[in-house]
């Protein structure tokens, strides 16, 4: 779902850059010192996720994992995703440098929303599977919708591509829901402290 250079209009690029800059600033301000290693590791997980390709019909897509970052990091997902996208663009030409702000917002805003919707139960690890699946599924769905809106905001002629973008991600939504549910359930059993770090940062 990376938007590449030369496609998105200047107003959309500027709006995305400003929104992402605000999200990154909030994420850095709220990030506790003990959350830095967790954020770095999850940024690496997000980066590597782009290398795991999934067949969807005649083509393929890759994992996003923004739901996992959101439910574990809260607002810190913004800087983590921004770093991951920058490295993906630098090393693998995924997306573009001019679209980095838009791509960051499209991936990170749904992640933060999923934190507010599903991350509040992290402290006690309740309903980890259900919350994890919902976060993984919804984060990809919302990211696909934001990509579609970015295209439509540039030119209504992109309507068909926008629709295909959403449909193309449907299998990924289910897979990411399952991955996030499994990861959250595992962490709730063996490393519940990691789930409490994001809660501490959000309450500061």
QUIGI-V875518 format. One record per residue. RES is the residue in one small letter. PSI is psi in whole degrees, -180 to 180 (* if undefined). OMEGA is omega in whole degrees, 0 to 359 (999 if undefined). Layout:
RES_PSI_OMEGA ; RES_PSI_OMEGA
This chain:
x_22_178 ; x_130_172 ; x_131_186 ; x_168_178 ; x_147_171 ; x_2_182 ; x_-44_187 ; x_141_182 ; x_159_182 ; x_-45_179 ; x_-40_179 ; x_-40_178 ; x_-45_181 ; x_-44_179 ; x_-43_179 ; x_-41_180 ; x_-44_180 ; x_-43_180 ; x_-41_180 ; x_-40_178 ; x_-41_177 ; x_-43_180 ; x_-41_178 ; x_-42_180 ; x_-44_178 ; x_-43_180 ; x_-43_180 ; x_-38_181 ; x_-36_183 ; x_-10_185 ; x_122_175 ; x_157_181 ; x_-40_182 ; x_-11_179 ; x_-12_184 ; x_-49_179 ; x_-40_179 ; x_-41_179 ; x_-42_179 ; x_-43_180 ; x_-43_181 ; x_-29_172 ; x_-40_177 ; x_-39_177 ; x_-44_178 ; x_-42_179 ; x_-47_182 ; x_-28_180 ; x_-29_180 ; x_-16_180 ; x_-10_181 ; x_101_185 ; x_146_181 ; x_134_177 ; x_128_176 ; x_91_182 ; x_-127_183 ; x_-6_181 ; x_-167_180 ; x_161_175 ; x_-177_182 ; x_165_179 ; x_152_178 ; x_-51_176 ; x_18_179 ; x_-27_176 ; x_-38_178 ; x_-44_179 ; x_-40_182 ; x_-47_184 ; x_-20_179 ; x_-25_187 ; x_-22_186 ; x_-135_182 ; x_-22_178 ; x_-11_175 ; x_-29_180 ; x_-57_179 ; x_-34_180 ; x_-46_181 ; x_-37_178 ; x_-43_179 ; x_-45_180 ; x_-44_180 ; x_-39_178 ; x_-45_181 ; x_-36_176 ; x_-41_179 ; x_-41_184 ; x_-45_187 ; x_-29_187 ; x_3_180 ; x_32_173 ; x_119_182 ; x_-147_181 ; x_163_180 ; x_-36_179 ; x_-26_180 ; x_9_183 ; x_-40_180 ; x_-46_179 ; x_-46_180 ; x_-40_178 ; x_-47_180 ; x_-43_182 ; x_-31_180 ; x_-38_188 ; x_-35_180 ; x_-46_175 ; x_-34_179 ; x_-45_180 ; x_-41_178 ; x_-40_179 ; x_-31_175 ; x_-47_181 ; x_-33_182 ; x_-39_190 ; x_-8_186 ; x_-12_185 ; x_-20_179 ; x_5_183 ; x_-35_189 ; x_-37_181 ; x_-3_177 ; x_22_182 ; x_142_176 ; x_41_186 ; x_-42_183 ; x_-47_182 ; x_-44_180 ; x_-38_179 ; x_-44_180 ; x_-45_181 ; x_-41_180 ; x_-47_180 ; x_-42_181 ; x_-51_186 ; x_-36_181 ; x_-42_179 ; x_-40_179 ; x_-48_181 ; x_-37_177 ; x_-43_178 ; x_-39_178 ; x_-40_179 ; x_-37_175 ; x_-44_178 ; x_-43_179 ; x_-35_177 ; x_-40_178 ; x_-45_180 ; x_-34_177 ; x_-21_177 ; x_-47_182 ; x_124_178 ; x_-18_178 ; x_-15_178 ; x_11_186 ; x_-45_181 ; x_-44_178 ; x_-39_179 ; x_-43_178 ; x_-43_180 ; x_-37_180 ; x_-44_180 ; x_-48_182 ; x_-36_181 ; x_-27_184 ; x_-4_183 ; x_-47_177 ; x_-35_180 ; x_-37_179 ; x_-45_181 ; x_-45_181 ; x_-44_180 ; x_-35_175 ; x_-44_180 ; x_-42_180 ; x_-46_181 ; x_-40_178 ; x_-44_180 ; x_-44_181 ; x_-44_182 ; x_-40_178 ; x_-41_179 ; x_-47_181 ; x_-35_179 ; x_-28_181 ; x_-42_190 ; x_-25_181 ; x_60_181 ; x_-24_180 ; x_-34_179 ; x_-32_180 ; x_-23_182 ; x_-16_183 ; x_-44_179 ; x_-37_179 ; x_-42_179 ; x_-41_182 ; x_-36_182 ; x_-26_182 ; x_-6_183 ; x_*_999
